Amino acid sequence: FLINLIISMKVAEISINKFNDQISHKITQLKSFRIANSNASTLSDMEKMRKDAINCLRVVKQLKQLLIEIENLKARTKPEDHEKFEQLTSKRKQEALKEIQMYQGQ
């Protein structure tokens, strides 16, 4: 029953800041893996390409989980705080979705 408690925006902002930082970090990781994979493909290093693909998949799954968690957090805030919540999270959510789509489009 604790999960249904409404939380204040002030409390939610702590998690929002962590969310934004984690999304930024995961996107940097994906870009790094993409560059490494490109270099490995140039060198025909199939083992390195396989490892990078596994790492990318893991990071994409983590991004998806972060998006689910932030939506669950939003659901626990007051409806009148949803607009501010979106202002604080929408940029990173869009970046995460773009990276996920980019990965899935490969």
GIFEN-V351983 format. One line per field, one symbol per residue. phi: phi as a letter, one per 30 degrees, with the letter a starting at -180 (. if undefined). psi: psi as a letter, one per 30 degrees, with the letter a starting at -180 (. if undefined). A space follows every 50 residues. Layout:
BEGIN
phi: ???
psi: ???
END
This chain:
BEGIN
phi: .dddddcdddddddddddeedddeddddddddddddddddddchcddddd ddddddeddddddddddddddddedccdedcdddededcddddddddddd dddddd
psi: fffgkklleeeeeeeeeeeeeeeeeeeeeeeeeeeeeeeeeeghieeeee eeeeeeeeeeeeeeeeeeeeeeeefflkeffeeeeeeffeeeeeeeeeee eeeff.
END
